Amino acid sequence: MDYLEYKGYKGSVEYSAEDDCLFGKVQGLSKECILYEGETLAELRADFEAGVDSYLEYCANEGIAPKKPFSGNLNLRMTPEIHSRVAAMAATLGTSINDFINRAICNELNHSYS
């Protein structure tokens, strides 16, 4: 899937055959929802950027900090057995569980999606 990027925000690019249009949603926002659409990629990009700008303007007018996509905090669930194995491996390598999981994810992303 391709994405649009603007001012640190990333948005999806999808197609609706039923409506014969492109549409998307800004990714990584937990409570806010920024949607956009267009008949061409140029229209989609313009509506995406206008949506981000509108959201940032609203936050400025209300005196609130805009939410940043993907805070960097992730609640990860795993079986107790995997948790135990991860903890043991991290200890063996002399690193934290967090660093071990981050390295494992980076390795997977680099090998699977490069």
trRosetta pair geometry for C-beta under 8 A, 3 or more apart (Angstrom, degrees):
i j d omega theta_ij theta_ji phi_ij phi_ji
1 12 6.5 -23 163 -144 131 90
1 13 7.0 166 -180 54 84 78
1 14 7.8 -14 -144 -79 116 77
2 13 4.9 -20 83 42 92 131
3 10 4.9 3 172 -173 136 99
3 11 6.3 145 -164 70 79 39
3 12 6.3 -47 -111 -99 76 36
3 13 6.5 -165 -101 -5 24 95
3 27 7.3 -52 -132 3 125 136
4 10 7.1 154 78 -158 50 49
4 11 4.5 -15 57 60 100 99
4 12 7.9 -24 18 53 85 10
4 13 6.2 110 -27 -58 91 102
4 24 6.8 115 15 104 118 169
4 44 7.3 -159 -55 130 145 99
4 45 5.8 -180 -129 -113 135 75
4 48 4.9 29 103 143 156 170
5 8 7.9 13 -172 -101 90 6
5 9 7.1 164 -151 83 53 46
5 10 5.3 -16 -99 -102 78 72
5 11 7.7 -175 -75 19 34 73
6 9 5.7 -23 70 59 71 92
6 11 7.6 -5 21 2 101 112
6 48 6.4 141 10 127 140 103
6 49 5.0 -148 -146 -103 166 80
6 52 5.3 175 99 30 118 163
7 52 5.6 158 47 151 124 137
7 53 7.9 127 -4 -73 153 64
7 56 7.1 -56 137 -52 159 149
8 68 6.9 -46 139 -142 131 90
8 69 7.2 175 140 29 83 101
9 26 5.2 -27 178 -146 119 118
9 27 7.9 149 -178 46 72 66
9 28 7.9 -159 -143 56 68 114
9 34 7.6 1 179 59 148 152
9 52 5.1 -174 45 -116 149 128
9 69 5.7 119 -125 -15 65 131
10 26 7.1 117 76 -156 40 65
10 27 5.0 -35 91 46 93 112
10 28 6.8 63 50 5 99 123
10 69 6.3 -149 28 103 86 165
11 24 4.7 89 158 137 103 130
11 25 6.4 -172 -150 92 85 24
11 26 4.8 -49 -91 -94 91 52
11 27 6.4 175 -105 -6 31 83
11 34 7.4 -84 -100 99 119 108
11 36 6.8 12 -176 33 154 123
11 48 4.9 -159 51 -143 161 124
11 52 8.0 -119 -41 -54 127 113
12 24 4.3 -175 80 -147 68 95
12 25 5.5 12 31 45 111 69
12 27 6.1 102 -38 -54 87 106
13 22 6.5 -20 -164 -168 80 115
13 24 5.3 -30 -87 -78 35 131
13 41 7.7 14 -145 -125 132 90
13 44 6.7 78 -126 149 92 150
14 22 7.0 144 78 -160 42 63
14 23 5.6 -33 70 70 94 74
14 24 5.8 146 15 -86 84 67
15 21 7.6 -177 -149 97 59 30
15 22 5.7 -37 -98 -102 66 64
15 23 7.8 140 -102 23 20 73
16 19 4.1 22 108 38 128 99
16 20 7.1 -64 94 -11 78 17
16 21 5.6 1 51 57 104 71
16 22 7.8 177 15 -96 78 16
16 23 6.0 27 -16 8 113 119
17 20 6.8 21 -163 -76 32 57
19 23 7.8 41 73 -29 139 126
20 39 7.7 18 127 -130 82 88
21 37 5.5 37 143 -178 129 112
21 38 6.8 172 -171 88 99 23
21 39 5.5 -66 -122 -94 87 57
22 37 6.4 158 90 -157 57 62
22 38 5.3 -17 65 67 105 73
22 39 7.0 139 17 -130 89 10
22 40 7.4 -44 14 107 130 5
22 41 6.7 72 -10 -87 173 51
22 43 7.6 137 54 78 116 96
22 44 4.5 -49 104 -76 130 136
23 35 7.1 -5 -175 -174 102 95
23 36 6.9 167 -154 92 59 48
23 37 4.2 -18 -102 -102 82 90
23 38 7.9 158 -82 20 47 54
23 44 7.5 -140 -88 -124 20 108
24 35 7.3 168 90 -152 43 56
24 36 5.6 -13 61 62 86 90
24 37 7.5 165 18 -83 62 50
24 44 6.6 80 4 -171 117 112
24 48 6.4 0 71 -91 127 114
25 33 6.9 -40 -151 -162 109 81
25 34 6.8 132 -160 79 58 58
25 35 5.4 -24 -100 -101 77 69
25 36 7.8 170 -83 21 33 73
26 29 5.7 37 106 -2 107 123
26 32 7.8 -18 75 110 127 101
26 33 7.8 162 47 -163 94 35
26 34 3.9 29 5 61 125 112
26 35 8.0 -110 3 -64 77 32
26 48 7.7 137 -71 -154 86 88
26 51 7.0 -157 -37 117 118 125
26 52 6.8 129 -90 -83 137 89
26 55 8.0 -50 -1 -12 164 163
26 69 6.8 -128 160 -79 97 129
27 69 6.1 70 97 -154 64 137
27 70 7.8 16 124 -39 91 103
28 69 3.0 79 92 -168 129 94
28 70 4.1 -55 -146 -36 136 76
29 32 4.4 -62 164 65 136 90
29 33 6.9 -173 91 -79 124 36
29 34 6.9 79 20 6 155 95
29 67 5.4 102 -135 102 93 133
29 69 5.8 -61 -54 -97 69 78
30 67 7.1 -131 29 -169 82 150
31 67 7.3 165 46 -59 87 162
32 55 6.8 88 175 -144 142 129
32 67 5.6 -180 9 33 128 136
34 51 4.5 127 -175 154 106 120
34 52 6.5 71 179 -75 161 56
34 55 5.5 -55 -87 -50 127 141
35 51 7.1 -156 67 -129 29 153
36 44 6.5 110 126 -161 109 62
36 47 3.9 152 -164 120 106 102
36 48 4.5 -166 64 -75 168 56
36 50 7.5 134 -117 57 122 89
36 51 4.8 -117 -67 -19 111 143
37 43 7.9 -11 126 127 51 105
37 44 6.7 -51 -175 -111 24 77
37 47 6.1 -47 51 102 37 165
38 41 7.3 119 95 -114 130 7
38 42 7.3 -142 159 80 150 46
38 43 2.8 168 -159 107 123 96
38 44 3.6 -135 39 -57 122 56
38 45 7.5 -47 16 14 161 49
38 46 6.9 106 -89 47 145 90
38 47 5.3 -174 -52 5 104 127
39 43 5.5 35 40 45 64 154
40 43 4.7 97 52 7 77 101
40 44 6.9 -136 96 -6 41 87
41 44 5.4 -52 -145 36 34 115
41 45 6.2 36 155 -20 67 104
42 45 5.9 -52 -146 36 29 110
42 46 6.3 29 154 -19 63 108
43 46 5.7 -55 -146 38 31 112
43 47 6.3 27 157 -15 66 107
44 47 6.0 -59 -148 39 27 106
44 48 6.2 32 152 -22 64 108
45 48 5.5 -53 -146 35 30 116
45 49 6.3 26 157 -15 65 107
46 49 6.0 -56 -146 39 28 107
46 50 6.2 29 154 -18 64 109
47 50 5.5 -52 -142 40 32 113
47 51 6.2 38 154 -25 64 105
48 51 5.8 -56 -152 33 27 113
48 52 6.6 23 153 -15 63 104
49 52 5.8 -52 -147 37 34 109
49 53 6.2 33 154 -17 66 108
50 53 5.6 -54 -143 41 31 112
50 54 6.1 35 155 -23 65 107
51 54 5.7 -52 -144 35 28 112
51 55 6.4 30 155 -19 62 106
52 55 5.7 -56 -151 36 30 112
52 56 6.3 26 154 -15 65 108
53 56 5.8 -58 -146 40 30 108
53 57 6.1 31 155 -20 66 108
54 57 5.7 -54 -144 38 29 112
54 58 6.3 34 154 -22 63 105
55 58 5.7 -52 -149 33 29 114
55 59 6.5 28 153 -17 63 105
55 66 6.5 93 137 -133 96 121
56 59 5.7 -52 -149 36 32 112
56 60 6.4 34 152 -19 65 105
56 66 5.6 -31 -110 -68 66 153
57 60 5.7 -54 -148 37 32 112
57 61 6.2 31 154 -18 66 108
58 61 5.8 -59 -148 38 28 110
58 62 6.2 13 159 -7 65 113
59 62 6.0 -66 -142 46 27 102
59 64 5.1 -97 -153 77 77 82
59 65 6.8 -6 -179 153 125 10
59 66 4.2 -119 -24 -69 176 82
60 63 7.6 30 -180 -72 29 34
68 71 6.5 112 81 -93 97 60
76 101 7.0 -170 31 -166 172 155
78 82 4.3 -96 163 83 121 127
78 83 5.3 151 87 -55 110 82
78 86 7.4 67 89 -9 161 139
79 82 4.8 93 56 8 84 98
79 83 6.9 -144 94 -5 44 88
80 83 5.4 -54 -144 38 34 116
80 84 6.2 39 155 -23 66 104
81 84 5.8 -53 -152 34 29 113
81 85 6.5 26 152 -16 63 106
82 85 5.6 -55 -147 38 35 111
82 86 6.1 36 154 -20 68 105
83 86 5.8 -54 -146 36 29 111
83 87 6.3 29 155 -18 63 107
84 87 5.8 -55 -147 37 28 111
84 88 6.3 26 155 -17 64 108
85 88 5.8 -56 -146 38 30 110
85 89 6.2 27 157 -17 66 108
86 89 5.9 -58 -146 39 28 108
86 90 6.1 29 157 -20 65 108
86 97 5.8 70 135 -141 108 96
86 100 6.2 154 -172 106 88 136
86 101 6.7 24 -161 -68 135 92
87 90 5.8 -55 -145 37 28 111
87 91 6.3 28 156 -18 63 107
87 97 5.7 -25 -96 -87 65 116
88 91 5.8 -56 -149 37 29 111
88 92 6.3 32 152 -21 64 107
89 92 5.5 -52 -147 35 33 114
89 93 6.3 21 156 -9 66 109
89 100 6.3 130 101 -156 100 147
90 93 5.9 -64 -147 45 29 103
90 95 5.2 -98 -161 80 79 77
90 96 6.1 -20 180 144 132 16
90 97 4.8 -114 -23 -83 171 50
90 99 7.2 124 -141 65 111 86
90 100 3.9 -104 -93 -30 98 147
91 94 7.5 35 -177 -74 32 32
93 100 6.6 131 54 -97 139 108
95 99 4.4 -107 171 84 116 128
95 100 5.4 142 96 -56 118 84
95 103 7.8 26 127 -3 165 137
96 99 4.6 95 55 9 83 99
96 100 6.8 -144 94 -6 44 87
97 100 5.6 -56 -147 37 31 114
97 101 6.3 28 157 -16 67 106
98 101 6.1 -58 -148 38 27 106
98 102 6.3 27 154 -18 63 108
99 102 5.6 -54 -145 38 32 113
99 103 6.3 31 157 -18 66 105
100 103 6.0 -57 -151 37 28 108
100 104 6.3 28 152 -19 64 108
101 104 5.6 -54 -145 37 33 113
101 105 6.3 32 156 -19 66 105
102 105 5.9 -56 -148 37 29 109
102 106 6.3 28 155 -17 64 108
103 106 5.7 -55 -146 39 32 111
103 107 6.2 34 155 -20 66 106
104 107 5.8 -53 -148 36 29 112
104 108 6.4 29 153 -18 63 107
105 108 5.7 -56 -149 37 32 111
105 109 6.3 30 154 -17 66 107
106 109 5.7 -55 -144 39 31 110
106 110 6.1 28 158 -18 66 110
107 110 5.8 -58 -145 39 28 110
107 111 6.2 13 162 -8 65 113
108 111 6.2 -66 -143 44 26 101
108 112 5.6 1 170 -1 67 122
109 112 6.4 -64 -124 48 20 96
109 113 5.5 -39 -165 37 60 117
109 114 7.7 90 140 -46 60 87
110 113 7.6 -45 -81 53 8 75
110 114 5.4 17 -168 -40 48 130
111 114 6.9 -20 -93 12 10 111
